Amino acid sequence: MYVFYAIVSLTGLGLLLGLLLGIAGKYLKVESSPIVDELEAMLPGSQCGQCGFPGCRPAAEALAEGKAPATVCPPGGSTLAEQIAALLGLDLDLKDVQEPELLVARVSEATCTGCTRCFKVCPTDAIVGAPKQIHAVVADACIACKRCVEVCPTECLQMHPIEVTLRNWRWTKPRVPVAEGVPC
């Protein structure tokens, strides 16, 4: 009999607290800026930290406040910088911006001890393996943030240029210089 009372009282308490949380979530909701949400959607979302911010959301907030340049995201390159500048209405000078060389981490099987430090810091889970086993890098998931290289005690991880294959080859978009004063 006491078990029945315990079940009924815990069920009632759970329903009451769930209702209170639902009401609080609806009325105490903090609205975010739509421009920050749009900027965050444009960024890669890998939280790699190459921009100097702890993640893509803080980088988007800094962009919206004008505290970061449009070229803040190194993995995005000049294409993303142009999109951000167009969204924010900024003038963008890409003369000093160099396209990052496309790199991927590779594991040297001869020196990998399977310490698991590398895949614990990988923001995209591009490194696979088990403790005391040789690890491997999924090239399609690697964003070249170099975090794994920094923590590897045996220096078995190194950055290499991406090998061009038929699967990943892309035709480069030509850039047409626009003469000033000439209508398009």
C-alpha positions in Angstrom: 0.0 0.0 0.0 2.8 2.4 0.9 4.5 1.6 -2.5 1.3 2.8 -4.3 1.4 6.1 -2.4 5.1 6.6 -3.2 4.4 6.0 -6.9 1.5 8.4 -7.0 3.3 11.1 -5.1 6.5 10.9 -7.2 4.4 10.9 -10.4 2.4 13.9 -9.2 5.6 15.7 -8.2 7.2 15.0 -11.6 4.2 16.3 -13.5 4.0 19.4 -11.4 7.8 20.2 -11.8 7.6 19.5 -15.5 4.7 21.9 -15.9 6.5 24.6 -13.9 9.6 24.1 -16.1 7.5 24.4 -19.3 5.9 27.6 -18.1 9.3 29.0 -17.0 10.8 28.1 -20.3 8.1 29.9 -22.2 7.9 33.1 -20.2 11.6 33.5 -19.2 12.9 32.8 -22.7 15.7 35.1 -23.8 15.5 36.2 -27.4 18.7 36.2 -29.4 19.6 38.5 -32.2 18.6 37.3 -35.6 21.8 38.6 -37.2 23.9 36.6 -34.7 21.9 33.5 -35.5 22.4 34.0 -39.2 26.1 34.6 -38.8 26.4 31.5 -36.7 24.7 29.5 -39.4 27.2 30.8 -41.9 30.2 29.7 -39.8 31.4 26.1 -40.1 30.1 25.2 -36.6 33.1 23.0 -35.8 34.1 25.0 -32.7 37.7 24.7 -33.7 38.9 27.9 -32.0 41.2 28.9 -34.9 39.6 32.4 -34.9 40.6 33.0 -31.3 37.1 32.6 -29.9 36.0 29.5 -27.9 33.4 28.6 -30.5 31.4 29.8 -33.5 28.6 31.4 -31.4 31.0 33.8 -29.6 32.7 34.6 -33.0 29.3 35.4 -34.5 28.5 37.7 -31.5 31.8 39.5 -32.0 31.1 39.9 -35.7 27.7 41.4 -35.0 29.1 43.8 -32.5 31.9 44.9 -34.8 34.6 43.5 -32.5 35.9 41.0 -35.1 36.8 41.5 -38.8 34.9 39.7 -41.5 38.0 37.5 -42.1 37.8 36.0 -38.6 37.3 32.4 -39.7 40.5 30.8 -41.2 38.8 27.6 -42.4 36.1 29.6 -44.2 38.7 31.5 -46.3 37.8 34.4 -48.5 34.5 33.0 -49.6 33.1 33.1 -46.1 34.6 36.5 -45.5 32.9 37.8 -48.6 29.5 36.4 -47.4 29.9 37.9 -43.9 30.9 41.3 -45.4 27.9 41.2 -47.7 25.6 40.4 -44.8 27.0 43.1 -42.5 27.4 45.7 -45.2 31.2 46.0 -44.7 33.8 47.0 -47.1 36.2 44.1 -47.5 39.8 44.2 -48.7 41.0 40.7 -49.5 44.5 41.8 -50.8 46.2 40.7 -47.5 44.0 37.6 -47.0 45.7 34.4 -48.3 43.7 31.3 -48.9 44.7 28.7 -46.3 46.5 25.7 -47.7 44.2 22.7 -47.4 45.8 20.3 -44.9 44.8 17.1 -43.2 46.4 15.3 -40.2 48.0 12.0 -40.7 49.2 9.4 -38.2 52.6 7.8 -38.5 51.9 4.2 -37.6 55.5 3.5 -36.6 55.4 6.0 -33.7 51.7 6.0 -32.6 51.4 4.5 -29.1 47.6 4.8 -28.8 47.7 7.3 -25.9 44.2 8.7 -27.0 45.3 12.3 -26.3 44.7 13.3 -29.9 41.1 12.2 -30.3 40.1 13.7 -27.0 40.9 17.2 -28.3 39.6 16.8 -31.9 36.6 19.1 -32.3 35.2 17.1 -35.2 35.9 13.5 -34.1 38.1 13.0 -37.1 40.5 10.7 -35.3 39.4 7.1 -34.6 41.1 4.5 -32.6 41.1 2.8 -29.2 43.5 3.0 -26.2 46.8 1.3 -26.9 45.9 0.9 -30.6 47.1 2.8 -33.7 44.8 5.7 -34.5 43.7 6.9 -37.9 42.4 10.2 -39.3 39.2 10.5 -41.3 40.4 13.0 -43.9 36.9 14.2 -44.8 36.2 15.2 -41.2 39.6 16.8 -40.5 39.5 20.6 -40.5 43.2 21.1 -39.9 42.9 22.9 -36.6 46.2 21.3 -35.5 45.0 20.6 -31.9 46.0 16.9 -32.2 49.5 17.8 -33.4 50.0 20.0 -30.3 49.0 17.3 -27.8 50.7 14.3 -29.4 53.6 13.2 -27.1 55.3 11.0 -29.8 54.9 13.5 -32.6 53.3 10.9 -34.8 50.6 13.3 -36.0 51.7 15.7 -38.8 49.8 18.0 -41.2 50.1 17.2 -44.8 48.5 18.8 -47.9 45.3 17.1 -49.1 46.0 14.8 -52.0 43.8 15.7 -55.0 41.7 12.8 -56.3 38.7 12.7 -58.6 36.5 12.6 -55.5 37.7 15.9 -53.9 38.9 17.8 -57.0 37.3 21.2 -57.5 37.6 23.6 -60.4 38.9 26.9 -59.0 36.6 29.8 -59.5 38.3 32.5 -61.6 38.5 35.9 -60.2 37.8 38.6 -62.7 39.4 42.0 -61.9 36.9 44.8 -62.0 38.2 48.0 -63.5 37.1 51.1 -61.7 34.6 53.3 -63.6 33.6 50.5 -66.0 29.9 49.6 -65.8 29.2 45.9 -65.6 
